[in-house]
């Protein structure tokens, strides 16, 4: 049982990836963080002594504060936030307990902007599947404040260079297809997010994105919905916003409902 104003690693993992997941603030000191520079999915670092700087952006949001052992730093920072009316908890046992439970962590080396949040990404315009699925993964598990730029194909690298944006799902780039894998698969591997639910979802995305519907029967439905979204919205960011709930639902299916079936009638007569 978690203590007052605490959440266990297992409870937090169940909330990560959902649209209403709490904001995760890692206040570990450098001496604890640097020997193994990894973050709990969705977390960003911030100095514990400067936690009040975050108050304006954290108003009306739920927050979980994380430190190395779940003791004074996270309790103190969470208490300061609560004194300003913010619903803040600390992670019970901190990073030590998270690792003991074998839960995923994202290596900071995977992307230069992960520690502070606010990453910027660029890809080809008129997205269908991978270019929606990858932003969903980043927003839900990596950086909730990530910005996505959709530009003409021949401008992706130039925009990335001039605007410090990371190209993805772009041929020849780091974040792109590799062999039979699509960009979503590559991101799962690079970010250390190979959970059973995300791997199950990745199979559906890969099947739809590479026209391999034999891999997952759900792929045909994802393709149909993706094409429908692309026809419905002329603005790519509006399409992204509209399609994110589809991937939220697919994630909950992959995590909790993949064994459920449906038929009619629901029970035999008599």
C-alpha positions in Angstrom: 0.0 0.0 0.0 1.4 3.4 -0.9 1.7 6.0 1.9 -0.2 9.3 1.9 0.5 11.3 -1.2 2.5 8.5 -2.7 2.1 6.2 -5.8 3.7 2.8 -6.3 5.8 2.1 -9.4 3.2 -0.4 -10.6 0.4 2.1 -10.2 2.3 4.7 -12.0 3.2 2.4 -14.9 -0.5 1.7 -15.4 -1.1 5.5 -15.8 1.8 6.2 -18.1 0.8 6.3 -21.8 -2.8 7.4 -21.0 -4.1 10.8 -22.2 -4.7 11.9 -18.6 -1.3 10.6 -17.3 0.3 12.8 -14.6 3.2 15.1 -15.3 6.4 13.3 -14.2 9.2 15.5 -12.7 12.5 13.9 -11.9 14.4 15.8 -9.2 17.3 13.4 -8.8 20.6 15.1 -8.1 23.3 14.8 -10.7 25.4 12.4 -8.5 22.5 9.9 -8.5 21.4 10.5 -12.1 24.7 10.5 -14.0 25.9 6.9 -13.3 22.8 5.6 -15.1 21.3 8.5 -17.1 17.8 7.1 -17.8 14.3 8.5 -17.2 11.0 6.9 -16.3 8.9 7.1 -19.5 7.5 10.6 -19.9 9.6 12.2 -17.1 11.7 15.3 -17.4 14.4 16.5 -15.1 14.2 19.7 -13.0 16.3 20.8 -9.9 14.5 20.1 -6.7 15.4 23.5 -5.3 13.7 25.2 -8.2 10.5 23.3 -8.2 8.4 26.5 -7.7 9.5 27.6 -11.2 7.1 25.0 -12.6 4.0 26.1 -10.7 2.5 28.2 -13.5 2.6 25.3 -16.0 1.5 22.6 -13.5 -1.7 24.3 -12.3 -4.8 22.0 -12.7 -2.5 19.1 -13.5 -1.7 16.0 -11.6 2.0 15.6 -10.8 4.3 12.8 -9.7 7.7 13.8 -8.3 10.5 11.3 -8.6 13.8 11.1 -6.8 16.4 8.3 -6.3 14.9 6.6 -3.3 11.5 8.3 -2.9 12.6 10.2 0.3 13.3 13.8 1.2 13.7 15.3 -2.3 10.5 14.0 -3.9 8.5 14.4 -0.7 9.6 18.0 -0.1 9.1 19.0 -3.8 5.7 17.4 -3.9 4.7 19.1 -0.6 5.8 22.5 -2.0 3.6 21.9 -5.1 0.6 20.9 -2.9 1.0 24.1 -0.9 0.3 25.9 -4.1 -2.8 23.9 -4.8 -1.3 21.4 -7.2 -2.2 17.7 -6.9 1.3 16.2 -6.4 2.5 12.8 -5.2 5.9 11.2 -4.9 7.0 7.9 -6.3 7.2 5.4 -3.5 10.7 4.0 -3.4 11.8 6.3 -6.2 14.0 5.2 -9.1 15.5 2.4 -7.0 12.0 0.8 -6.6 11.2 1.4 -10.3 14.3 -0.5 -11.4 13.7 -3.3 -8.8 10.3 -3.8 -10.4 11.9 -4.2 -13.8 9.9 -1.4 -15.4 11.1 0.4 -18.5 13.4 3.4 -18.6 14.3 5.7 -21.5 18.1 6.3 -22.0 18.8 10.0 -22.2 21.3 9.3 -24.9 18.5 8.3 -27.2 17.7 12.0 -27.9 19.5 15.1 -26.8 16.4 16.9 -25.6 14.8 14.3 -23.4 16.1 15.5 -20.1 14.4 18.9 -20.3 11.4 18.1 -22.5 10.1 20.2 -25.3 11.6 18.2 -28.2 10.9 19.2 -31.8 10.5 16.7 -34.6 10.0 17.0 -38.4 8.6 14.6 -41.0 6.9 14.5 -44.4 3.5 16.1 -44.7 0.2 14.3 -45.2 0.8 11.5 -42.7 -1.1 8.2 -42.7 0.0 5.6 -40.1 3.7 5.7 -39.0 3.8 9.5 -39.0 0.8 9.5 -36.6 1.8 6.5 -34.5 5.2 7.9 -33.8 4.0 11.3 -32.5 1.5 9.4 -30.4 4.3 7.3 -28.9 6.4 10.4 -28.2 3.6 12.4 -26.7 2.4 9.6 -24.5 5.6 8.0 -23.4 8.6 10.3 -24.1 7.8 14.0 -24.2 4.3 15.2 -23.7 5.2 18.6 -24.9 6.9 17.5 -28.2 6.3 19.6 -31.2 5.8 18.1 -34.7 6.4 19.8 -38.0 4.9 18.4 -41.3 6.7 19.7 -44.4 7.3 18.7 -48.0 9.5 15.7 -48.4 12.4 17.5 -50.0 12.5 20.0 -47.1 12.6 17.6 -44.2 16.4 17.6 -43.7 16.7 21.4 -44.3 13.9 22.2 -41.9 15.5 19.9 -39.4 18.8 21.6 -39.7 17.5 25.2 -39.5 14.9 24.7 -36.8 16.8 22.1 -34.6 14.1 19.5 -35.3 14.7 15.8 -35.5 13.7 14.1 -38.8 11.7 10.9 -38.4 10.0 8.5 -40.8 12.3 9.9 -43.5 14.4 7.6 -45.7 18.1 7.5 -44.7 17.6 9.0 -41.2 18.2 7.6 -37.8 14.5 7.4 -37.0 13.1 5.5 -40.0 12.3 2.0 -41.4 15.0 -0.7 -40.9 14.5 -3.8 -42.9 11.0 -5.2 -42.1 10.6 -2.8 -39.2 8.7 0.5 -39.4 9.7 3.7 -37.6 7.4 2.9 -34.7 9.4 -0.3 -34.1 12.7 1.5 -34.3 11.5 4.1 -31.7 10.4 1.3 -29.3 13.8 -0.2 -29.5 15.7 3.1 -29.1 13.6 4.4 -26.3 13.6 1.1 -24.4 9.8 0.8 -24.5 9.4 -2.8 -25.5 6.6 -3.6 -23.2 4.1 -6.4 -24.1 1.3 -3.9 -24.9 3.5 -1.6 -27.1 5.0 -4.6 -28.9 1.5 -5.9 -29.6 0.4 -2.5 -30.9 3.6 -2.3 -32.9 2.6 -5.4 -34.8 -0.7 -3.9 -35.9 1.0 -0.6 -36.9 3.7 -2.4 -38.9 1.1 -4.6 -40.6 -0.9 -1.5 -41.6 2.0 0.6 -42.6 3.8 -2.0 -44.7 0.8 -3.6 -46.3 1.3 -6.9 -44.4 -2.2 -7.4 -43.1 -1.4 -11.1 -42.6 0.5 -10.1 -39.5 -2.5 -8.7 -37.6 -6.2 -8.7 -38.6 -6.6 -5.3 -37.0 -4.3 -3.7 -39.6 -7.1 -3.4 -42.2 -9.2 -1.3 -39.8 -6.3 0.9 -38.8 -5.5 1.5 -42.5 -9.1 2.4 -43.3 -9.3 4.8 -40.3 -6.0 6.4 -41.2 -6.9 7.0 -44.8 -10.2 8.4 -43.6 -8.5 10.9 -41.3 -6.2 12.0 -44.1 -9.2 12.7 -46.3 -11.1 14.4 -43.5 -8.4 16.9 -42.5 -6.3 19.2 -44.8 -4.2 20.5 -41.9 -1.7 17.8 -40.7 -1.6 19.0 -37.1 -5.4 19.0 -36.9 -5.3 15.4 -38.3 -2.8 14.5 -35.6 -4.9 15.9 -32.8 -8.0 14.1 -34.1 -6.2 10.7 -34.6 -4.4 10.5 -31.2 -7.6 9.2 -29.4 -7.6 6.3 -32.0 -4.2 5.3 -30.8 -5.2 5.8 -27.2 -8.0 3.2 -27.8 -5.7 0.8 -29.6 -3.2 1.0 -26.8 -5.9 0.1 -24.2 -6.9 -2.8 -26.5 -3.3 -3.9 -26.7 -2.8 -3.6 -22.9 -6.1 -4.7 -21.5 -8.6 -6.0 -24.1 -6.8 -7.9 -26.9 -8.4 -11.2 -25.8 -11.9 -9.8 -25.8 -14.2 -10.8 -28.6 -17.7 -9.7 -29.7 -20.5 -11.5 -31.5 -24.3 -11.4 -32.1 -26.4 -12.7 -30.6 -24.7 -12.6 -27.2 -26.2 -15.8 -26.0 -27.9 -18.7 -27.6 -31.7 -18.7 -27.6 -33.4 -21.0 -25.1 
